[in-house]
């Protein structure tokens, strides 16, 4: 049943591309079939980073917040039912930046078949950073992490999503130093009326970019939530910008010639 639902959602996604492309601009080669499609549930939330210097060793100095994007992959073209976690930092992207932006920094997955794909997809970002291209003081980072199903759990019950990372993760910064994403528990409780979300991200515009196009559609709710991490002395700390996705689909389109 889930596979049939996935197929129908993929067809809807492809149809939306065709319908939103002007007739005079359509090109049968401009929208290749996706390399990967996933059907998922999950949630997202933002927390403030600790201000205690001892708890943020080797974090980017300008980083003030962390965003957690968690998903339980119900059906995938990789054929494995697994969980994943994306860690973002709100920071200055360059030494001359005057405005902070959300930068992806680590991708954690329980699916061994996803590792090579995600390394390619996030190429050129802080997840897979080509440090020596920018400075001889920088290193190549590899922050796609494979963990066991005992380490990462993402579960939805009704309109609530629960995320458990049971072991701390060491994340490398461009200077070859490591900071720690602590073990944590995150609970998100959806409220209000249904919300439809849609997002397109094109992975171009920087050195080493993969050129992929990511398209996502989801149905869910805004959410209240609590974040707990003993390493940070956070106990049921309220999160901001919480959301729960009851049903979502994401497609990864390869670069076009």
ZADREN-213613 format. One line per field, with one value per residue (C-alpha): x, y, z. Coordinates in nm, 4 decimals. Example, Ala and Ser with C-alpha at 12.3 -4.5 7.8 and 13.67 -1.06 7.14 Angstrom:
! residues 2
east	(1.2300 / 1.3670);
north	(-0.4500 / -0.1060);
up	(0.7800 / 0.7140);
***
This chain:
! residues 257
east	(0.0000 / 0.2787 / 0.4606 / 0.1448 / 0.1104 / 0.4716 / 0.4193 / 0.1077 / 0.2855 / 0.5807 / 0.3435 / 0.1817 / 0.5259 / 0.6241 / 0.2889 / 0.3379 / 0.6668 / 0.5075 / 0.2065 / 0.4173 / 0.6514 / 0.5383 / 0.4446 / 0.6936 / 0.9742 / 0.9169 / 1.2073 / 1.1861 / 1.5475 / 1.5133 / 1.3528 / 1.5167 / 1.3673 / 1.4863 / 1.7801 / 1.6118 / 1.2583 / 1.1570 / 0.8266 / 0.8728 / 0.7364 / 0.9349 / 0.9831 / 1.2005 / 1.2916 / 1.5397 / 1.7251 / 1.9661 / 2.3223 / 2.4781 / 2.6563 / 2.8993 / 3.2292 / 3.3114 / 2.9968 / 3.0651 / 3.4300 / 3.5262 / 3.1795 / 3.1949 / 3.2300 / 2.9445 / 2.6969 / 2.4027 / 2.1382 / 2.1073 / 1.8273 / 1.7397 / 1.5627 / 1.4639 / 1.2894 / 1.1743 / 1.1975 / 0.8961 / 0.9546 / 1.2531 / 1.3904 / 1.6892 / 1.4427 / 1.5358 / 1.3178 / 1.5534 / 1.5996 / 1.8017 / 1.9005 / 2.0289 / 2.2090 / 2.2140 / 2.3990 / 2.2913 / 2.6197 / 2.8255 / 2.9159 / 3.2388 / 3.4656 / 3.3240 / 2.9570 / 2.7371 / 2.4217 / 2.3901 / 2.2449 / 2.1438 / 2.4314 / 2.4038 / 2.6818 / 2.6132 / 2.3956 / 2.3370 / 2.1727 / 2.1022 / 2.0935 / 2.4294 / 2.2982 / 2.2529 / 2.6066 / 2.7695 / 2.4684 / 2.4508 / 2.8249 / 2.7795 / 2.4579 / 2.6069 / 2.9383 / 3.0832 / 2.8802 / 3.0128 / 2.8873 / 3.1466 / 3.3718 / 3.6611 / 3.8763 / 4.2097 / 4.0352 / 3.9758 / 4.2867 / 4.5882 / 4.4844 / 4.1576 / 4.0890 / 3.8360 / 3.5483 / 3.3337 / 3.0286 / 2.7987 / 2.7699 / 2.6445 / 2.5021 / 2.3081 / 1.9348 / 2.0087 / 2.1729 / 1.9103 / 1.5330 / 1.2703 / 0.9140 / 0.5739 / 0.2718 / -0.0402 / 0.0484 / 0.3670 / 0.7231 / 0.9940 / 1.3654 / 1.6315 / 2.0035 / 2.1483 / 2.5198 / 2.7105 / 2.8430 / 3.1786 / 3.1492 / 3.4562 / 3.4979 / 3.7092 / 4.0156 / 4.0191 / 3.8898 / 3.5846 / 3.2812 / 3.0160 / 2.6479 / 2.5354 / 2.2991 / 1.9498 / 1.5769 / 1.3375 / 0.9583 / 0.7372 / 0.3592 / 0.1607 / -0.1247 / -0.3711 / -0.4869 / -0.3172 / -0.0321 / 0.1000 / 0.4713 / 0.6668 / 1.0371 / 1.2889 / 1.6638 / 1.9153 / 2.2647 / 2.4651 / 2.6563 / 2.9649 / 3.2798 / 3.2186 / 2.8380 / 2.6644 / 2.4178 / 2.1231 / 1.7736 / 1.5805 / 1.1995 / 0.9859 / 0.6127 / 0.4630 / 0.1474 / 0.1611 / 0.1322 / 0.3140 / 0.4477 / 0.5414 / 0.8327 / 1.0890 / 1.4605 / 1.6531 / 2.0277 / 2.2071 / 2.5441 / 2.4190 / 2.2122 / 1.9026 / 1.5899 / 1.2642 / 1.3837 / 1.1208 / 1.2103 / 1.1206 / 0.9973 / 0.8739 / 0.6911 / 0.5672 / 0.5343 / 0.2685 / 0.3328 / 0.5996 / 0.7705 / 1.1132 / 1.2769 / 1.6421 / 1.6942 / 2.0406 / 2.2109 / 2.0970 / 2.3430);
north	(0.0000 / 0.2442 / 0.1692 / 0.2442 / 0.5703 / 0.6559 / 0.5959 / 0.8119 / 1.0944 / 1.0752 / 1.1070 / 1.4088 / 1.5642 / 1.5099 / 1.6435 / 1.9601 / 2.0230 / 1.9877 / 2.2029 / 2.4866 / 2.4995 / 2.7341 / 2.5488 / 2.7443 / 2.6608 / 2.2872 / 2.0621 / 1.6868 / 1.6843 / 1.9664 / 1.7585 / 1.4158 / 1.1522 / 1.1754 / 0.9669 / 0.9190 / 0.9552 / 0.9159 / 0.9096 / 1.0243 / 1.1609 / 1.3831 / 1.7208 / 2.0269 / 2.2632 / 2.5340 / 2.5663 / 2.8241 / 2.7036 / 2.7169 / 3.0383 / 2.8591 / 2.8406 / 2.4988 / 2.3541 / 2.4929 / 2.4055 / 2.4317 / 2.5416 / 2.8254 / 3.1357 / 3.3155 / 3.0258 / 3.1168 / 2.8535 / 2.4938 / 2.3615 / 1.9925 / 1.8382 / 1.4778 / 1.2211 / 0.8637 / 0.7302 / 0.5049 / 0.4164 / 0.4950 / 0.4013 / 0.2684 / 0.0155 / 0.0573 / 0.1843 / 0.4091 / 0.7396 / 1.0513 / 1.3768 / 1.7018 / 1.9527 / 2.3202 / 2.6101 / 2.9754 / 3.1543 / 3.3872 / 3.1908 / 3.3840 / 3.6122 / 3.9120 / 3.8162 / 4.0647 / 3.8524 / 3.5060 / 3.2265 / 2.8660 / 2.6407 / 2.2588 / 2.1057 / 1.7344 / 1.4597 / 1.1553 / 0.8433 / 0.4830 / 0.3805 / 0.2521 / 0.2770 / 0.6532 / 0.7452 / 0.7781 / 0.9598 / 1.2124 / 1.2819 / 1.3719 / 1.5690 / 1.7891 / 1.8400 / 2.1884 / 2.2635 / 2.2340 / 1.8743 / 1.7864 / 2.0915 / 2.1220 / 2.3192 / 2.3337 / 2.5049 / 2.8063 / 2.8012 / 2.5774 / 2.6090 / 2.4244 / 2.0523 / 1.8407 / 1.7594 / 1.4479 / 1.5000 / 1.2371 / 1.0019 / 0.6430 / 0.5304 / 0.2295 / 0.2100 / 0.2029 / 0.5472 / 0.7388 / 0.7014 / 0.9149 / 0.8075 / 0.9655 / 0.8939 / 1.0742 / 1.4429 / 1.4126 / 1.3304 / 1.1987 / 1.2177 / 1.0415 / 1.0662 / 0.8351 / 0.9006 / 1.2271 / 1.2922 / 1.4485 / 1.7004 / 1.8379 / 2.2063 / 2.3359 / 2.3759 / 2.0041 / 2.0494 / 1.8679 / 1.9949 / 1.7811 / 1.7474 / 1.5994 / 1.3116 / 1.4565 / 1.3953 / 1.6128 / 1.6007 / 1.7923 / 1.8176 / 1.9412 / 2.1862 / 2.3912 / 2.3268 / 2.1389 / 2.3181 / 2.2341 / 2.2992 / 2.3042 / 2.3705 / 2.3600 / 2.3798 / 2.3944 / 2.2825 / 2.5280 / 2.8510 / 2.7376 / 2.5388 / 2.1645 / 2.1969 / 1.8769 / 2.0473 / 1.8471 / 1.9916 / 1.8938 / 1.9177 / 1.8539 / 1.8551 / 1.7872 / 1.8024 / 1.8633 / 2.1129 / 2.3824 / 2.2342 / 2.3125 / 2.1169 / 2.0442 / 1.9659 / 1.7773 / 1.7152 / 1.6361 / 1.7295 / 2.0854 / 2.0894 / 2.1436 / 1.9931 / 2.0285 / 2.3548 / 2.5058 / 2.5044 / 2.7624 / 2.7302 / 2.3772 / 2.1765 / 1.8234 / 1.6554 / 1.3855 / 1.2821 / 1.4162 / 1.3305 / 1.4432 / 1.3929 / 1.4444 / 1.5382 / 1.5038 / 1.7915 / 1.8611 / 1.8950);
up	(0.0000 / 0.0907 / -0.2346 / -0.4339 / -0.2410 / -0.3176 / -0.6894 / -0.6947 / -0.5091 / -0.7489 / -1.0424 / -0.8751 / -0.8242 / -1.1865 / -1.3025 / -1.0989 / -1.2785 / -1.6196 / -1.5320 / -1.3927 / -1.6929 / -1.9723 / -2.2921 / -2.5010 / -2.2585 / -2.2175 / -2.3027 / -2.2699 / -2.1497 / -1.8939 / -1.6181 / -1.5881 / -1.3650 / -1.0027 / -0.8827 / -0.5450 / -0.4092 / -0.0450 / 0.1390 / 0.4972 / 0.8223 / 1.0564 / 1.2145 / 1.2481 / 1.5310 / 1.6281 / 1.9593 / 2.0973 / 2.1341 / 2.4832 / 2.5726 / 2.8067 / 2.6100 / 2.7561 / 2.5927 / 2.2457 / 2.1938 / 1.8243 / 1.7164 / 1.4616 / 1.6832 / 1.5066 / 1.5428 / 1.7679 / 1.6898 / 1.5756 / 1.3561 / 1.3658 / 1.0666 / 1.1384 / 0.9213 / 0.9345 / 0.5799 / 0.5308 / 0.1660 / -0.0536 / -0.3907 / -0.1929 / -0.0509 / 0.3154 / 0.6009 / 0.8008 / 0.9872 / 0.9128 / 1.0790 / 0.9296 / 1.1532 / 1.0527 / 1.2193 / 1.2072 / 1.1450 / 0.9290 / 0.6175 / 0.5511 / 0.7559 / 0.5683 / 0.6060 / 0.7903 / 0.7999 / 0.9484 / 0.7343 / 0.7956 / 0.6876 / 0.6676 / 0.8754 / 0.9297 / 0.7858 / 1.0081 / 0.8675 / 0.9611 / 0.5929 / 0.4594 / 0.1031 / 0.1411 / 0.2465 / -0.0968 / -0.2406 / 0.0434 / 0.0266 / -0.3391 / -0.2827 / -0.0061 / -0.1863 / -0.1372 / 0.1771 / 0.5326 / 0.5297 / 0.2641 / 0.2626 / 0.0106 / 0.2517 / 0.0630 / -0.2304 / -0.0047 / 0.2127 / 0.2858 / 0.6514 / 0.5823 / 0.5407 / 0.3581 / 0.5927 / 0.5830 / 0.8026 / 0.6566 / 0.9530 / 0.9445 / 1.2791 / 1.3969 / 1.4488 / 1.8221 / 1.7996 / 1.6026 / 1.6356 / 1.4637 / 1.5396 / 1.4781 / 1.6981 / 1.5789 / 1.5457 / 1.7544 / 1.6506 / 1.8834 / 1.7987 / 2.0049 / 1.9357 / 2.1980 / 2.1380 / 2.0818 / 1.7313 / 1.6488 / 1.3647 / 1.1859 / 1.1066 / 0.8145 / 1.0391 / 1.1147 / 1.4692 / 1.6033 / 1.7889 / 1.9527 / 1.8778 / 2.2100 / 2.2669 / 2.2935 / 2.2980 / 2.0991 / 2.1210 / 1.8775 / 1.9148 / 1.6169 / 1.6622 / 1.4569 / 1.1036 / 0.8224 / 0.6481 / 0.3025 / 0.2524 / -0.0701 / -0.1210 / -0.4036 / -0.3418 / -0.6264 / -0.5249 / -0.7366 / -0.6894 / -0.4965 / -0.5601 / -0.5721 / -0.5791 / -0.6873 / -0.9203 / -0.7862 / -0.7544 / -0.4421 / -0.4531 / -0.1463 / -0.0721 / 0.2703 / 0.4784 / 0.8517 / 1.1349 / 1.3227 / 1.6437 / 2.0007 / 2.1333 / 2.4013 / 2.3729 / 2.6408 / 2.6567 / 2.9807 / 2.8260 / 2.7798 / 3.1014 / 2.8870 / 3.0391 / 2.8439 / 2.6860 / 2.4563 / 2.0866 / 1.8236 / 1.4626 / 1.5289 / 1.2655 / 1.2131 / 0.8739 / 0.8764 / 0.5181 / 0.2858 / -0.0380 / -0.1550 / -0.4932 / -0.5895 / -0.9544 / -1.1106 / -1.2902 / -1.6442 / -1.9269);
***
